[in-house]
Amino acid sequence: MTGDKVIYRKPEVLLQNLIRFDTTNPPGNEIRVISYVKGLLAEAGIESTLLAQIEDRPNLIARLAGRGDAPPLLLYGHADVVTTANQVWQHPPFAGEIADGYVWGRGALDMKGGVAMMLAAFLRAKAEGLQPPGDIMLVIVSDEEGGGTYGAQYLVENHADLFEGIQYAIGEFGGFSLTIGGRRFYPIQVAEKQICWLQAVIRGPGGHGSLPMHGGAAAKLGRLLTTLDRKRLPVHITPAAAEMIGQMADALSSPSNRILRQLLNPKLTDLTLRLLGKKGQIFDPLLHNTVNATIFRGGEKVNVIPSEIKVELDGRLLPGYAPETMVAEIGRLVGKEIEFSVLRHDSGPAEPNMGLFDTLAGILQEADPAGIPVPLLLSGVTDGRFFSRLGIQTYGFLPMRLPEDLNFVGLIHAANERIPVEAVRFGADAIYKVLPRFGS
């Protein structure tokens, strides 16, 4: 394939090639990288189909036949990436260089690294004549970073028949190693938060810029931002978070286990997070609905005091909660002067289907006997919210054994995004081992 008939044995090379296609979204322009994948599949003797709402933003669908003893398994990932604008990189973000044992570049983690793992496992299954219990369906989508309109949402709303019978899917983001209290955990994503984007409208008296203005819209904006910066929304202990934190606490010794369990006591949650400092950052969004102000619009001229300012806020709801909860919680913090409305809400399932969890956990324990798999509630959102509408449970399972000192989360969407070469290989092998076992 492309000069190497066993490229599936080198998932890091696959990743390098994927990174070298600039699929920054917007505009995305994923057609070149998806055409590359289609070509690899064709060389391996695998037919694939492209479906698109917009011609240069297609989605690829391929299928390997199974024995028919189990429902199909879906593997899916996205080909687009976020911007690198105004970031200073140690290595060019679209060169796909290997240096210091890492593959560097935009998408190395989110999520061309995962696509490389899935593609390597899929090609290997074909090359080795694997007969899985059910069909294996590989889907590479566009536009995840832009909300999924031209990708997963388009497929679910217009081609739902392709996914008939599927119960479980492998997608982003989970299976990475995380060291806490001296123990190495592997959180497998089983649930995720919901998008709940809001708009705040702030009004006040306008006037001439030369005259002092106190208590106007700009001052109210300042109070809003200060309040959101200093205060959390109320604590909520969801079943997914309770299961994750409880299992981690069970694996730790004192005092680490007692500290983690305190997170599950709503009267002690915020105090414990403050005591944990940076170590508590991973748990904070799993125990609260969250909101961040991201876009500001107001004022037309430098010498005119605006009478109206609009702020867009990135809100994320815990599973099982509705947008009305978010609006009410913010309103109790900031008062009634500011008007909030919901711009977008993408719901997700309230309760995960754990039917495949033990299989995935067992594969990780085989790969790393010292590792402890636990369920993960993801603080972000994935395309899993769309596939859940078809009754499909997504497991975030892109396994990576990572160095303890690697700030994995901090590299996503940031400069110098990179993934260890060994982690790409680890993940490709783990996903391959799912293929003969998912129907057991």
Beta strands, then each sheet from edge to edge (+ up, - down):
strand 1: 48-51
strand 2: 59-64
strand 3: 73-78
strand 4: 98-99
strand 5: 102-104
strand 6: 136-141
strand 7: 168-171
strand 8: 178-180
strand 9: 183-192
strand 10: 194-203
strand 11: 207-208
strand 12: 290-298
strand 13: 304-305
strand 14: 308-317
strand 15: 339-346
strand 16: 371-378
strand 17: 393-396
strand 18: 418-420
sheet 1: 1+ 2- 6+ 3+ 7+ 17+
sheet 2: 4+ 5- 18+
sheet 3: 8+ 9- 16-
sheet 4: 12+ 14- 10+ 15-
sheet 5: 11+ 13-
end
